[in-house]
Every structure is written in structure tokens, then in C-alpha cells.
Amino acid sequence: MNFFYLCNMKAMKDIEIKINKLSPGLIGELDHYLDYLVNMRKNYKSRKLKQDWAGGLKDIKISALELQKKALEWRQK
């Protein structure tokens, strides 16, 4: 047996012990929450990082330092 399997089995046993301590109403809530967690992972799709914004400010003739100073001014207003 590998280490991950043993850790996973211990976690499952710990969760089982906690579930056995819950009232029937809380078990229903737990079931809904588990459904939420499972569906949340299914709906998440990894996408390739888009950088279509790159070069969007190339028309602006201002240095990075000047832009930082402007940003500081805008935050202080």
C-alpha cells in the first residue's frame, strides 16, 4: 500500500466518524453540500490563458514610472 492510499483511508474513516455524530437533519444538509462540491468541480473547465490585452496601451506615450505616479494620484483623490 502506498502512503497516499493510507492517508486517504484515514481521512475517510475520520469523516465517517464525524458523519455518524450528525443528526438526520444535518445529514441532509451535508448531502446537499457534497452535491454542491461535486458539481462545482465538474463545471470548472480549465482554459488556456488569454493575453489578448497585451499591447493595448501601446498608443499611450507615457513611461511606466509616470503611469505609476498618475495611478498614485488617482488613488489619493
N, C-alpha and C positions, 0 to 999 in steps of 0.2 A: 504494500500500500504506500502511496506517496503522501507527502506532508499536506498538500492541498486537500486531498480527499479526507484526511483525518481532521483537519481544521474545519472543513465544511460539515462533516458529520457532527462535530461538537457543536457548531453553531446551530445546526438543525435540531439537535437534542435540546439545547438551551431555549430555542424558540418554541419547541413543543411543550416544554415545562411551563413557559410563560402563557401559552395559549390555554393550557389546562386550568390555569388560575382565573381565566376571564369568565365573566357572566355571559349568558346566552345573548343578551343584547349587544354586548361588546364584541362578541364573536362575529355577529352580523356586520358591525362597523368595520372590523378587521377585514372581513371578506371583501367589502366594498373598496377599502383602501388598497388591498392587494390587487384587485381588478384594475384600479387606477394606475398602480405602479407598473403592472404588466403592460397595459395599453399605452402608457406613456413611453415606454421603451420601444414598443412596436411602431409608434407613429413617428419616432425620431429617425430621420434619414440623414446620413452624413452627406454633405455636399462638398464639392470642390470649392475651395476658397476663391471668390471672385475678387479681382483687383481692378475692376473697370473704372474706378475712380482715379487711378494713378494718372498723373499729368493734368488733372482737372483745373489746376491753378496756374498752368504754365503761362497764361496771358498776363498775369499779375506781375508787375515789375517791382517786387519788394523782397528784401533779403529775409532769411529765416529769423534773424535777430530782431529786425524791425517788426516782423509779424508777431513775435513773442511779446514785444513791448506793447503793440496795439492790443493784443489779447489781454494783457495785464490791465491796460486802461479800461477796456470794456468790462472786465470783471469788477473793477472798483467803482463803476458808475451805478 
